[in-house]
Amino acid sequence: MTKKADPTIRFVAAVYKVQTLTDNGIRLTLDLPETAIPQMAMLAECQRNSVVLRIEATEAAPVKVVNSHGL
């Protein structure tokens, strides 16, 4: 029996911006490190296919700062 691929998209990110929209919706902008290109591609694929995601966030261990946004 073959093992199913893990559908979870995992990455460390900093919250860059939180906005309330005119229709009372909420928009979050995350800042991902340069090493998260595969995760970005997977998220882009979700957007293209109108996939709704369930997001669960936990505090990450401190990482070495490599850009101005803490990633």
Secondary structure, DSSP 4 states (H G I P E B T S, - for coil): -PPPPP-------EEEEEEE-TTS-EEEEEE--GGGHHHHHHHHHHHHTT--------PPPP----STT--
